Amino acid sequence: MTDRPHSPIQDPRVNAVIARLQGARQRPSDGGPRGASGSRDPHAYAGLGFSIHPEQGELIYLLCRGLRATRVAEFATSVGMSTLYFAAAIRDNGGGTVIGSEIVPAKVEAAKRNLAEAGLADYAEIREGDARKTLRDLAGPVDFVLIDGWPGEGGPSLAREVIEIVAPQLLVGGYVMNDNAEPDYLDYIRDPNNGFVSMTLPLKGGTELSLKVSEGCGPQSLARPDGQNTQPAGQRVAPKIFHFTEIRKRRMCRGNPAQGRGAYRDRHERGPDGGGR
Ligand SMILES: C[S@@+](CC[C@H](N)C(=O)[O-])C[C@H]1O[C@@H](n2cnc3c(N)ncnc32)[C@H](O)[C@@H]1O
């Protein structure tokens, strides 16, 4: 079986790799990183995908086609299941890049092999290392972000840390999908001051889908008067991106933070090449 019934992806080569990865799914014997007794070290699970489900991937594909997405990012890549859906959409939109992140080197290699087998290697850049560093500078705005993370060791969840890093780099009108419903992530994404509207979809036991409608006006989004970034040292976004974001935020926050006149403007003002501002 290579083609899933009703899959929006028409390419049998891509569907064959997705079907193979689906068939190879395994459960961790120790309960996994979210279990009471499982290890939280990602390197202990180098052979396991923990991948998104086909329904989530197909929704990613459809939304990215609708957005005409050309640049997207994901935390994290694992063996590349979500990357395949993103890369297929980007290829079918005419070209672009999915920026992946993965801390386990063997998984980076597996993801690259899977993308190559699907004929999608040219549409993905997998950044090896801690996503809190590798996604700090996406080198331009992105249309879609997947937050499909990993449990931390206490303190803020990785999902929360990464959304705070990537949200300023997401275009207004872009989407974020989250798989694991980390409570502090949900607190952030559902707070209208952060510029998102959000709903929980009945996919894989609850998938949070959020639309960025403004740059947000919450305390975490405010810059110091001297223009310096107020985010903690480990989470600073690139100065160029911070500059874009800050100008638009100041414009937006003079009015209604959640529905300012600038909402959606970014997507509509993009040039014919789908490029950034
Ligand atoms: C749920 S899986 C991602 C599944 C992937 N989206 C897919 O559909 O195949 C989470 C991944 O996060 C990786 N990971 C854990 N901590 C990380 C970190 N700090 N930076 C980057 N990747 C990390 C793990 O190794 C694991 O592969």
The ligand as a Gaussian input file, in Angstrom:
#p B3LYP/6-31G(d) Opt

LIG

0 1
 C        7.811000      14.183000      18.874000
 S        9.368000      14.027000      18.126000
 C        9.187000      14.908000      16.598000
 C        8.444000      14.087000      15.553000
 C        8.457000      14.688000      14.173000
 N        7.815000      15.984000      14.139000
 C        7.794000      13.733000      13.191000
 O        6.630000      13.970000      12.822000
 O        8.422000      12.735000      12.820000
 C       10.343000      15.123000      19.088000
 C       11.813000      15.142000      18.696000
 O       12.434000      16.191000      19.428000
 C       13.800000      15.880000      19.528000
 N       14.378000      16.788000      20.540000
 C       14.321000      16.699000      21.894000
 N       14.896000      17.762000      22.478000
 C       15.322000      18.567000      21.481000
 C       15.968000      19.826000      21.429000
 N       16.283000      20.500000      22.551000
 N       16.250000      20.362000      20.218000
 C       15.948000      19.710000      19.069000
 N       15.325000      18.510000      19.065000
 C       14.995000      17.948000      20.236000
 C       13.783000      14.423000      19.900000
 O       15.006000      13.793000      19.626000
 C       12.613000      13.909000      19.024000
 O       13.104000      13.323000      17.858000

